[in-house]
């Protein structure tokens, strides 16, 4: 497919013969022809059922950590679960926009019957391709538009972010926490706000400073943003970007960090406090099974800690005081529904009351376009 790096993995399980051996077997059977009993000959010539082809489209390069890495772990879990019943393919580093539509359309034209498009900016391209391939099931990550053959899925990252903020609020000595963010979409704003609410729950003096990169994956820019935040007094960092550059910058500057997407403890062994991690394998398996069974239907899925889509860990052994115990207690409260990060009263960072009482519903969370009290800065509007 032109210059795009395509990797196809056909998982082979059990005693099935490799293609070359199968071909030699067929030649031998033809040579023996008349001597082979009819039932055995018919069985030898029966075509094997073609595997279900499953495609994945990734916005960033595949590496050993980050958003794309976590989705690829889900793809690998598919192969391990279904073996020779499926064949998976991924295309990495696909820009949002016209290039995404070309790649998605190419996978559909090559008879991939299930396609996971794994970035917010793939929403419109996915819908356009889906209209032309009504028999193919599309799963779009983090979007909000569906169609008869387009489902959406996402995780309540804000639950893990609240817990990460609790850790950061306990760990900071300067009371300044730095956040490297990509784009101001609702998912990212939920995370920033929940992180600040978690930090303020244990440290009312904490403030959060945000630097925007306008890119999901740009390690150099992410590193520069981290250094900028360090220059503004931040002694704990976190990020909503796809590389391990921010944890590595924290390690280099002697700061602490709350990782995101993947376990970042290997990238920053001294700096690491905790990581908010994402897990897609169970969901991918369920939806692939539905296609195989002929029961797949479009739906919207928003999982969280309770569903295992979001987890927090590992935790650093030097967390201050009883932070680990408190985190696990609050985690249990979130899972049980006794705690919701967005519970009133909540003010924005311009002093307006955004929620007087009760908890914020999903519809409002998915339209959020403001920053909570304690966050320094404004949302870029371009």
Secondary structure, DSSP 8 states (H G I E B T S, - for coil): -TTS-EEEEE---TT---HHHHHHHHHHHHHHGGGS-HHHHHHHHS-----EEEEEE-SS---SSSHHHHHHHHHHHHHHHHGGGEEEEEE-S--TTHHHHHHHHHHHHTT-SEEEE-SGGGHHHHHHHHHH-TTSEEEEES----BTTEEEEEE-HHHHHHHHHHHHHHH-SSSEEEEEES---HHHHHHHHHHHHHHHHH-TT-EEEEEE-S-S--HHHHHHHHHHHHHTT-SEEEEESSSSHHHHHHHHHT-EEEEEES--TTT-TTTEEEEEEE--HHHHHHHHHHHHHT-----EEEE-TTTTSEEE----TT-STTHHHHHHHHHHHHHHTS--SSBSSEEBTTS-EEESSSB--HHHHTT----BTTEES-----
